[in-house]
Amino acid sequence: MKNGCRIIRNIQRPSMELVNCFKGIPVANIDDNMERMGAVDADIKPVGMKGQLLGTAFTVHVPQGDNLMLHAAMDLAEPGDVIVIDAGGYKNRAIFGELMATYCKMRGIKGIICDGAVRDCKGLAELEEFHVYARSFSPNGPYKNGPGEINVPVVVGGKIVHPGDIVVGDEDGLLFVNPNEAVSLAEAAKRVEEKEANIMKGILEEKKYVRPWVDEKLNEIGCEII
C-alpha cells in the first residue's frame, strides 16, 4: 500500500434521529455551548445563502490541488452524508466545481465542505438543496494524481473532523459535533435559543434589554463613571 493512500468504505453513522436533534438550531447557539470555540475558521464560507446544512461527515484528505480521492468519494458517500475535504487550505487550485457538485446532489449527498478552493461559483450558488462551503475560489482546475485518504480524521478550518461526526452549518459558519455529545449539546442549544427569543421579545415589545451583569462587570474592573 502506498503511504497516504487509503480508502475506508464503511463508517459508523449516527441515526438520522440523532442528526435531526440539531434541525433548525442556529450554529451560533450550538457554538455558545461548545465554549464558543467549536466553529471552523471564518474564512470557510458558504457559497450562496441556503439556510441550514445538516448531515453526517464523510471525510476526504487530498493533496493540495488534487481531487482524485474526491472522485472516489463521490461514489462511496451515501444519501445524508456531507463530504468534508481537507485540501490543506490551498487557495489557488480548485478541488471541484458545478459538475461534481451536481452529481453529488443527484446521489442524495447534502453538501461539500472544502478547506481549499472551488470554482464555478455562480453555478454552485444556484444549486438548490445542496450546500457548498469553501475557503476560496479559483478557475485553476485540479490535478488527478493522488494520493489521498477517505474516511480518516481530517482537519478542516482548524477543527478535527472524524468520519460520522454530525455536520451543522448555516450562513454564520460551520461546526462538527461528536455524536456521543449530540443529545446534551442540542438540548443546551435549544435552551439558549429560547432564552434569546425571550430577550428579543423584551426588546421589541418593551424596548428593554435587561443585562445586570454589565454593571457588575464594570464595578468589578473598577471602571470610573463620570
Helices and strands as residue ranges (DSSP letters): E 5-7, H 16-19, G 20-22, H 27-32, E 45-46, E 53-61, H 68-76, E 81-86, H 98-106, E 111-118, H 121-126, E 131-137, E 148-150, E 154-156, E 159-161, E 166-170, E 173-177, G 179-181, H 182-206, H 212-220
